[in-house]
């Protein structure tokens, strides 16, 4: 294992060599590589969703390359190197699992885990319960994390009735919004919807991903049915398209 890690580090060092390396790799910066890092993480998630283990192996390698790439650029700038990255995450995992690596007993439940992470944020100078929720997170995931952080300090409804009423309120406000305020009101509605879903103990990102998958499957099936009938789907009236939708929906049940 160590041999393959060292091999990968050596490959990246050679690619980044300013005299004999690859022009594209040499030209990259943290900012230009960041989008690829995010893309590779999503491709890992996609391979897992498809349960394609062969593809997952390759995608994990692509993601590992991103870590090596960032670490190499940091090393060149004198900030840290790959060993520092590995050491930092190893230290963090040992700290976060005192019942495994320390002298503490007991079970690591959710509350204990959050307390440890909160202590870490405090040590890093956090002044707000919301500190540390990355701005670059997908908006849906960030909304969920912000709400969870607020809930930990008591800012949350006791049940689902409050969040559901808030969704209805935000729908009305979007309906009545001026053109200048429509974007803000639409965001408020989405934020409120995330809160309702979260209160039901459901991961909003996972729920929306499932909905996307279901819609795509049904829509493609409608197109197939229309083609079998010798008709181009876009040429159908809305009522005819709805009829196909109901047929496909019924076949799913």
C-alpha positions, 0 to 999 in steps of 0.5 A, a space after each residue: 500500500 505504501 509503495 502505491 501511495 509513494 508511486 502516486 506522489 512521485 507521479 504528481 511531483 513529476 507532472 508538476 515539475 516546472 521544467 519537464 512536467 506536463 504544461 497543464 498540470 503545472 499551470 493549475 492552482 487550488 482554485 482551478 483544481 477545486 471544481 474537479 475535486 467536487 466533480 470527482 466526489 459526485 462521481 464517487 457518489 454516483 458509482 455508489 448509487 449504481 452499486 458499480 464496484 469496479 467503477 467505484 474503485 476507479 472513481 476513488 482513485 480519481 478522488 485520491 488524485 485530487 488530494 495528492 494534487 492539492 497537497 503537492 501544490 501546498 508543498 511547493 508553496 511551503 504550506 504543508 505536504 501529503 504527510 501533514 494531510 494524513 497526519 491531520 486526519 489521523 489525529 482528528 479521527 483519534 480525537 473524535 473516537 475517544 472510546 476507541 483510541 482513548 481512555 473513555 468508555 461508553 458508546 459514541 452516540 450522535 450527541 457525543 459526536 456533536 459535542 466533540 465537533 463543537 469543542 473542535 470548532 471552539 478550539 479553532 476560534 468559532 464564535 457562532 453556532 453556524 461557524 464552519 458550515 462551508 459556503 461552497 456546499 450545495 445549497 440544499 445540503 448547506 440549508 440542512 446543516 445550518 438548520 441542524 446547527 441552529 437546532 442544537 442551540 434550541 432554535 427549532 420547532 418542537 414538531 412538524 406543525 411549525 415547519 409545515 405552517 411556515 411552508 404555507 406562509 412562504 408559498 403565499 409570500 412567493 405568490 404575492 412577491 414583486 419581481 425584485 423580491 421573487 428570488 428571495 421568496 423562492 429561496 425562503 420557500 425552499 429553505 422552509 421545505 428543507 426544514 419540514 423534510 429534516 423534521 421528518 428525519 429524512 435527508 433532503 439531499 437524498 430525498 431530492 435525488 430519489 425524486 430526480 431519479 423517479 422523474 427521469 425514469 418516468 419521463 423516459 418511459 413516456 418518451 418510449 411509449 410515445 415512440 412505440 405509438 409512432 408519435 414524437 413526444 413533444 408533438 403531443 398536447 399537454 393532456 395527451 402527455 398527462 395521460 402518458 404520465 398517469 399510465 407510467 405512474 400507474 405501472 410503477 405502483 
